């Protein structure tokens, strides 16, 4: 049995039929080929599957695709294509805040969401925001540094 699903993904209207048990992360990866949404723990702990659902970060592995019906979903691909992440991506690169890259999309979505709601968080607030993202390669200091540099550049008007 499949159910109709209508939603907007990265600004594009999408109409599909999905099995009720299909997670949003699986739908994005398997049906829409948006593979920047990674599957890690599949328990909502690691942050690799983060997407924005109506502007709020959610774990795509815990949300059923049918629960997103009628909603706006933004993936890492959509945010990158829009340029919304350009300065964060540059800072991540400059500060070596990415190694294997598996956690990076979730880290960038977390950082983007944080800076949308709190334009000038301190390092403690950055660490708290990142507490739902796991990285086994870089450690977190370089990631916190990259976000802090982005904040400084935005304050100086040198964002993207």
N, C-alpha and C positions, 0 to 999 in steps of 0.2 A: 504494500500500500504506500502510495506517495501523497503528499499534500502540496498544494500550490504555495509558492513563496514569491512574494513581491517585495523588493527592498531596493535601496539605492546604495551602490558600492562605488566609492571614489567618484561620486557625481554622476554615475551612469545607472539608469534604471535597469533592474534585473528581474526577470520573471522566469522561474524554474519550478520544477517539481522535485521534492526531496522526501526521503524517508523521514519519519518523525524523529528518529534517533540520531540523525546526522548532526554533528556539532558544527557550529559556525566556522571553526578553524578548518575542519575537514571540507566543508562546503567551499570555503574560499580557496583552499589549496587544490582540491581534487576537481571541482566543477568549474571554478573560474580561473584556475591556474595562477593564482596570486600566492606564490610560494614563499614570499617574505614572512608570512605568518608561519612560524615554526611550531612544531609539536615537540615538547620536551617531556615533562612529567605527566601530562594529561590529567593533573589533579588540581590545577590552578595555583601551583606553588612557585614555579620557576620563572614565569613572566615571558617565556619565549613566544607565546601565542597571543600576546596583547594586540588588540585592535581598539579603535574608537567606535563606540556604539552611541549614536546621538551625542557625540562629543565627549563621552566619558570612557576612560580606559576600562576594558573588560577582558577577562580571560576567554579567548575564543574556544578553548577546549571545554569550558564549563557551560557555555551558552549554546542551546540548541539553535540550529539555523531558523527553525520556525518561530522561535522566540524573537528573532530580529525582524520579523515581518513588519513592513511599513516603516522601518527605521532607516537611518543613514549610517552606513558603515564606512569607516576610513581605515585603510590598511597602510602599511609602511610604503607600499608602492604609490598610493595616492598622495600621501603626504610628501614623499620625495619628489614626485612629478610636479606638484604644485609649488615647490620651492620652499615650503614651510619648514623644512628641516635642513636647508642648505648650510646655515651657519653652525648648527649642531654637528652635522656630518663633517664639516671642515675641522671643527675643534676636536672631534673624536679621532680623526686621522692625525692631526698635528700632535695630540697628546698620547698617541698610541693606546687609545681607549678601546681598541678592538683588536682581537687576535684572530681567533677562528671565525668570528662573525656570527656565530649561531645565536647568541643572546642579544646582539646589537640591535636588531629591529625592535625588540621589546624595550630595551634600554632607551632607544631614541623616542619611542612612543611615550614612555614614562616621563622622560625629560621634557618633551614637547608639552605634554599635559600639565606637568608641574609649572612650566614657565607661562602657560596660558592662564593659570589660576593664581600663581604667585610669581610675578615678574622678577623679583629680586630675593629669592630664598637664600638663606645662609647655608654654609656647608652641612650643618646638622640637618636642616630641612631637606637638602638634596639627598643625604644619606637615608633619611627616613623614607623619602619618596622611592628610593631605589631598593628598599628592604624587601620588596616583592619580586625582585629580579635576581636571578642567579647567574654568576659568571665564574667559570672555573679556569679561565685563561689569564685574564689581565689583573685580577684583583680589582678592587673598587676605587683605589686612590686616583688612578688615571681617568676613570670615568667621571668621578666627582670633579677633578680638575678641568676636564673638557666642558662640563656644564657650567662651572664657575667662570671659565674664560668666555663662554658664550654670553653669560649674564653681563660681564664687564664690557664686552664689545657692544652689546645691545645698548647698554647705558651710555656708552660713548658715541652711539650712532653709527657704529661700524659693523652692524649685524651681518648681513649676507653680503 
